[in-house]
């Protein structure tokens, strides 16, 4: 096999290990899923080399790059030789240029066979975006609609347990989508990594149908790709999930209050932010119930005066309506109706 390969050929290798030779900031902002980062140049070194190169001092920039990269070689060499005992190693940088080429030729000159990703991360990004568009149009989406707290995510988990194709966008985005989800401060992936995670999930699916929760175009700080959002929101099979308000309150309490031991402080510290959505006067009325840990009062008010007003769907759009008191049963009904 050619040692310079496209990303679609990486999967043909033996348990491939992708090594990202870019700087930490480049890797953190966008990377190949499951790759490891061994920077040839760290962020400061990359800045120095780039400044010299852009100013026309090409030879000096290369000299600095060699100096900066050389002291890292023993650690990278040891890591790669150990990894190669059980895995094929693939090197990549931004565009398949100097950083990956230098190490690729150096290692192969020592008879340590490694692969280089042709076109680097840029070619991987093109692969992801092309596949996202393709998969978004190929699959038939079954879209679970319903007010906050009806347990849509619980149904998705049961469907996944039963072997169905499930695209849990909130899970991939590391955000639970709702107003309270903004309080968790969980670190979300970058937009590019989010899109890569979606594409990777698509690749794992078999069959035509995919279950998804009716997310808006934005989840926390991330955006659902437009083609995908249109496919499930506008053109998918629409399902309505319902639940009495008492059960919805319990679900929200279990999901947020019981999940986070610091929920009280998190909520109190976020009241100013909440006021942007529900008004300062209403937020002020929450302070005493929160301090008294009477969260059901706050949750019920949010349901009636924010969540339900923010959610609109014409009932004639729905293929089926399910009362979700028993999520596993709901999942079984959906499978029976749409898949089997």
Secondary structure, DSSP 8 states (H G I E B T S, - for coil): --SEE-HHHHTTSSS-EEEE-S-HHHHHHS--TT-EE--SS-HHHHHHHHHHHHTT-HHHHHHHHHHHHHTTHHHHHHHHHHHTTTS-EEEE-SSS-HHHHHHHHHHHHTT---EEETTHHHHHHHHHHHHHHHHHHHSEEEEEE--TTS-HHHHHHHHHHTT--EE-HHHHHTS--STGGGGS------HHHHHHHHHHHHHT--SSEEEEE---SEETTEE--HHHHHHHHTSSEEEEEE--HHHHHHHHIIIIITT-TTHHHHHHHTHHHHHHHH-HHHHHTHHHHHHTT-HHHHHHHHIIIIIHHH----GGGEEEEEE-SSHHHHHHHHHHHHT-
